[in-house]
Amino acid sequence: MIIKDITNYLEELAPLNYAEDFDNVGLLVGNYNTDVSGVLVTLDTLEETVDEAIAKKCNLIISFHPIIFGGLKKLNGNSYVERVVLKAIKNDIAIYATHTALDNSKNGVSAKMCEVLGLENTMILIPKKGIIKKLTTFVPSDNAEALRNSLFTAGAGSIGNYDKCSFNTIGEGTFRGNENSNPTLGEKGELHTEKETQISVVFESKNETAILKALQDNHPYEEVAYELITTENIHQDIGMGMIGELPTAMEETEFLTYLKKTMQTDCVRHSNLLNKKIKTVAVLGGSGSFAISNAKRAKVDAYVSADFKYHEFFKAENMILLADIGHYESEQFTKNLLVAYLTKKFSNFAVILSEKSTNPIYYI
């Protein structure tokens, strides 16, 4: 088994195109064609993480956070990032990161938080834009059904709870091939008019390669005419954060105590108590202050995330209970999610959960 086999399966859960533009995801160190001896799953990749991988004979580290985030201009070992990369290269260990690709996955970081907290009836807090594309093509009407079905098979035409969605218009197409052409219909050098069907379908951008291949393989024309655009439509099943409901409403102090225990944190920083029960909860793993306004608009009772600054607690405006449980604490169960996912596919292969805590923050 090679690294590409592992990452291909991982990208079914967290396609790399789900990642935010600022992020650095995918294979950061190593070669996709390398044979894999074992996989170590971790939240962060530090020097001790590489040492653990060496000790456990794992030559692939799957990390949630990317060890290389900004550009590296030197590899002299003068920073912890450079030392990690150098040690990994020296010991032939590859490093792969999922980060915001997994954040935006329906079954990713926030979904795991919901599972741990026992939240039900979940939905995405901030659905992602720019992930839905639209293909329009023109095909002889006699071939329209076969082409549509091939596009559907490749992943086109799924909208929410519906599949095989398309829009079709009948019209006339004209073309004239030059002396080098080999037209399927008509004769080269002569203007030809053909009854055609215009087919439009939408699809997730992760399926673009497969859909364009299906278009080229199943279209009868020598030259295939098509248009491809990225839409501004949101995808209701892809995006940051999630909203869910507690099975039973809790008093605020009861909820905060439950949060502290369940999320295994030594500290919960929270906004002013509002003397109302908590039923609907929004969660977002990692630094989530940017989504406070989204949580308020969703009219949830509480928003659980991390890294709130002093002035950001004022944004609660007596409308919502904000709870900061810590960055590491909000994402700590992510590595369990990844191990369970990979083990399901590679049951006879060493997929190991890192035993090291990489939390850089301590409480007294």
C-alpha positions in Angstrom: 0.0 0.0 0.0 1.3 3.5 -0.9 0.6 6.9 0.7 -1.7 7.8 -2.2 -4.0 4.9 -1.3 -4.4 6.2 2.3 -4.9 9.8 1.3 -7.3 9.1 -1.5 -9.6 7.4 1.1 -9.0 10.3 3.5 -10.0 12.8 0.9 -13.4 11.1 0.5 -14.1 12.4 4.0 -12.2 15.7 3.7 -11.6 16.7 0.0 -8.7 19.1 -0.2 -10.8 21.6 -2.2 -13.0 22.0 1.0 -10.1 23.8 2.6 -10.0 27.6 3.1 -7.8 29.6 0.7 -5.4 30.6 3.5 -4.7 27.0 4.5 -2.0 24.5 3.7 -3.4 21.0 3.4 -2.4 17.7 1.8 1.0 16.0 1.7 3.4 18.5 3.2 6.5 16.2 3.4 7.1 13.0 1.4 6.1 11.3 -1.8 2.7 9.9 -2.6 4.2 6.8 -4.2 6.0 5.7 -1.0 5.1 2.3 0.5 3.5 2.8 3.9 4.7 0.8 7.0 2.2 2.3 9.4 0.2 5.5 10.1 0.4 7.7 13.2 -2.6 10.0 13.7 -2.1 13.2 15.7 -3.5 16.7 16.2 -0.2 18.4 15.8 3.2 17.3 14.4 6.0 18.1 16.8 9.5 16.6 17.2 8.2 14.2 19.8 5.5 13.2 17.3 8.1 12.3 14.8 10.0 10.4 17.5 6.8 8.5 18.3 6.3 7.6 14.6 9.9 6.3 14.5 9.4 4.2 17.6 6.2 2.7 16.3 7.5 2.1 12.8 5.1 4.5 11.2 6.4 6.3 8.1 3.2 8.4 7.6 2.0 11.0 10.0 -1.6 12.2 9.5 -1.9 15.4 11.4 -4.9 17.7 11.7 -2.9 20.9 11.9 -0.3 21.6 9.2 3.3 21.9 10.5 4.1 24.0 7.5 1.7 26.9 7.3 3.5 29.9 5.9 6.4 29.7 3.4 9.7 28.2 4.6 12.7 30.1 3.2 15.3 28.1 5.1 15.7 24.7 6.7 18.5 25.3 9.3 16.7 23.9 12.3 16.4 27.3 13.9 12.7 26.9 14.7 10.5 24.1 15.9 8.9 23.9 12.4 12.2 23.6 10.7 13.4 20.9 13.2 10.3 18.9 12.7 10.6 19.0 8.9 14.3 18.1 9.0 13.7 15.2 11.4 10.9 13.9 9.2 12.9 14.0 6.0 16.0 12.5 7.7 13.9 9.5 8.8 11.8 9.1 5.6 8.6 10.0 7.4 5.8 11.7 5.4 3.5 14.3 6.9 -0.1 14.9 5.7 -2.5 17.5 7.1 -6.3 17.9 6.8 -7.1 21.0 8.8 -9.9 23.2 7.3 -10.7 20.5 4.7 -11.9 18.4 7.7 -13.3 21.5 9.4 -15.7 22.0 6.4 -16.6 18.3 6.2 -20.1 17.3 7.3 -18.6 14.5 9.3 -15.6 16.4 10.4 -14.4 18.3 13.5 -17.6 20.0 14.5 -19.6 16.9 13.9 -17.3 15.1 16.3 -17.9 17.8 18.9 -21.7 17.3 18.4 -21.3 13.6 18.9 -19.2 14.0 22.1 -21.7 16.5 23.5 -24.7 14.4 22.5 -26.3 17.0 20.2 -29.1 15.9 18.0 -30.8 17.2 14.8 -27.5 18.7 13.6 -27.0 21.1 10.6 -24.1 23.3 9.3 -23.6 26.7 11.0 -21.9 28.4 8.1 -22.6 26.7 4.7 -19.7 27.1 2.3 -19.9 29.1 -0.9 -17.9 28.5 -4.1 -18.0 24.8 -3.8 -20.8 24.2 -6.3 -20.1 24.4 -10.0 -22.3 24.3 -13.1 -21.7 22.5 -16.3 -23.6 23.4 -19.5 -23.0 21.4 -22.7 -24.7 20.8 -26.0 -25.3 17.4 -27.5 -27.4 15.8 -30.3 -30.8 15.2 -28.9 -30.6 11.5 -29.7 -27.6 11.2 -27.4 -28.9 13.4 -24.6 -30.2 10.7 -22.3 -27.0 8.6 -22.4 -24.8 11.7 -21.8 -27.0 12.9 -18.9 -26.8 9.4 -17.2 -23.0 9.3 -17.6 -22.7 12.8 -15.9 -25.0 11.6 -13.1 -22.9 8.5 -12.5 -19.8 10.7 -12.3 -21.4 12.8 -9.5 -23.3 15.6 -11.3 -26.9 16.6 -10.6 -27.1 16.2 -6.8 -28.8 19.0 -5.0 -29.5 18.5 -1.3 -31.9 15.6 -0.9 -32.3 15.2 -4.7 -30.2 13.5 -7.4 -30.3 13.3 -11.2 -31.1 17.0 -11.4 -30.7 18.7 -14.7 -32.2 21.4 -16.9 -32.6 20.7 -20.6 -33.5 22.9 -23.6 -34.1 21.8 -27.2 -32.6 24.0 -29.9 -30.5 24.0 -33.1 -26.8 23.9 -33.2 -24.7 24.8 -36.2 -21.1 24.0 -37.1 -18.7 23.6 -40.1 -15.6 21.6 -39.9 -12.4 22.5 -41.7 -10.3 20.2 -43.9 -8.7 18.7 -40.8 -11.9 17.9 -39.1 -13.6 14.5 -38.8 -17.3 15.4 -38.0 -19.5 12.8 -36.4 -22.5 14.4 -38.2 -22.4 16.3 -41.5 -19.6 16.7 -43.9 -16.3 18.6 -43.5 -16.4 22.0 -45.2 -20.2 22.1 -45.2 -22.4 24.1 -42.7 -24.4 21.6 -40.7 -27.5 22.2 -38.6 -28.3 19.7 -35.8 -31.2 19.3 -33.4 -29.4 19.5 -30.0 -30.2 19.5 -26.3 -28.6 21.9 -24.0 -27.9 20.1 -20.7 -27.1 22.0 -17.5 -26.1 20.2 -14.3 -24.5 21.3 -11.0 -21.9 19.4 -9.0 -19.5 19.6 -6.1 -16.1 20.9 -7.3 -14.4 17.8 -5.9 -16.0 15.8 -8.7 -14.9 18.1 -11.6 -12.2 15.8 -13.0 -14.5 12.8 -13.1 -17.4 14.7 -14.6 -15.3 16.3 -17.4 -13.9 12.9 -18.2 -17.4 11.5 -18.4 -18.3 14.4 -20.7 -15.4 13.8 -23.1 -15.8 10.0 -23.0 -19.5 9.9 -23.7 -20.1 12.9 -26.0 -20.3 11.9 -29.7 -18.7 15.1 -31.1 -15.1 15.4 -32.1 -15.0 18.8 -30.4 -17.1 19.1 -27.3 -18.6 22.5 -26.6 -19.3 23.2 -22.9 -19.3 26.0 -20.3 -18.1 25.6 -16.7 -18.7 28.2 -14.0 -18.4 28.4 -10.2 -21.6 29.4 -8.5 -22.2 31.5 -5.4 -24.7 29.0 -4.1 -24.1 27.6 -0.6 -23.8 23.9 0.0 -26.0 23.0 3.0 -23.9 20.0 3.9 -20.4 21.6 3.7 -19.1 24.3 5.9 -17.8 25.5 9.2 -19.4 24.7 12.5 -22.6 22.9 13.4 -25.8 23.5 15.3 -27.5 20.9 17.3 -29.9 20.3 20.2 -29.4 18.8 23.6 -31.8 16.0 24.3 -33.0 17.9 27.4 -32.6 21.6 28.1 -30.1 22.5 30.9 -29.7 25.5 33.2 -26.7 27.6 32.2 -24.4 26.6 35.1 -25.4 22.9 34.6 -24.5 23.2 30.9 -21.2 24.8 31.6 -20.3 22.1 34.1 -21.4 19.4 31.6 -19.3 21.1 28.9 -16.2 21.2 31.2 -16.5 17.5 32.1 -17.5 16.2 28.6 -14.9 18.2 26.7 -12.2 17.4 29.3 -11.1 20.9 29.8 -9.7 22.6 33.0 -11.2 25.9 32.2 -14.3 27.3 30.5 -14.3 31.0 29.8 -17.8 32.3 29.3 -19.9 35.4 28.8 -22.5 36.8 31.1 -25.2 34.3 32.3 -28.6 35.1 30.9 -30.8 33.1 33.3 -32.3 31.0 30.6 -32.1 27.3 29.7 -29.7 26.0 27.1 -31.3 23.7 24.4 -29.8 24.7 21.0 -26.0 24.8 20.8 -23.6 25.9 18.0 -20.1 24.5 18.0 -17.0 25.2 16.0 -13.6 23.6 16.6 -10.5 25.8 17.0 -10.5 29.6 16.7 -14.2 30.4 16.2 -14.7 34.1 17.2 -15.4 34.9 13.5 -18.7 32.9 13.8 -20.2 34.6 16.8 -22.5 36.7 14.6 -23.5 33.6 12.7 -24.4 31.8 15.9 -26.5 34.9 17.0 -28.3 35.0 13.7 -29.1 31.3 14.1 -30.7 32.2 17.5 -28.9 29.4 19.3 -28.8 29.5 23.1 -25.0 28.9 23.4 -22.0 28.9 21.2 -19.0 26.7 22.0 -15.6 27.3 20.4 -12.2 28.7 21.4 -9.7 31.6 21.3 -12.2 34.4 22.1 -10.5 37.7 22.8 -11.5 40.0 25.6 -13.6 42.3 23.5 -15.2 39.5 21.6 -17.2 38.4 24.7 -19.0 41.7 24.5 -20.4 40.5 21.2 -22.7 38.2 23.1 -24.9 41.3 23.7 -27.0 39.4 26.2 -28.4 37.3 23.3 -26.3 34.2 23.6 -24.0 32.4 26.0 -20.5 32.2 24.6 -18.2 29.4 25.9 -14.5 29.2 25.2 -13.3 25.7 26.1 -9.7 26.1 24.6 -8.3 25.4 21.2 -6.8 22.0 21.8 -9.8 20.9 23.9 -12.3 21.8 21.1 -10.3 19.7 18.6 -8.9 16.9 20.7 -11.3 14.2 19.6 -10.5 14.8 15.9 -7.7 12.3 15.9 -10.1 9.7 17.3 -12.4 10.5 14.4 -9.6 10.0 11.9 -8.4 6.7 13.4 -11.9 5.3 13.4 -12.4 6.4 9.8 -9.1 4.9 8.5 -9.4 1.7 10.5 -12.8 1.0 9.0 -11.2 0.8 5.5 -7.7 -0.5 6.5 -8.6 -2.9 9.2 -5.5 -5.1 8.7 -3.1 -2.2 8.6 -1.4 -0.3 11.5 -3.3 2.9 12.1 -2.2 4.2 15.5 -3.6 7.0 17.7 -0.8 9.2 19.0 -0.4 8.9 22.7 1.2 12.3 23.0 -0.7 15.4 24.1 0.4 18.3 22.0 -1.6 21.0 23.9 0.8 23.9 24.5 -1.4 25.5 27.1 -1.4 24.6 30.8 -3.6 25.7 33.7 -2.8 26.1 37.4 
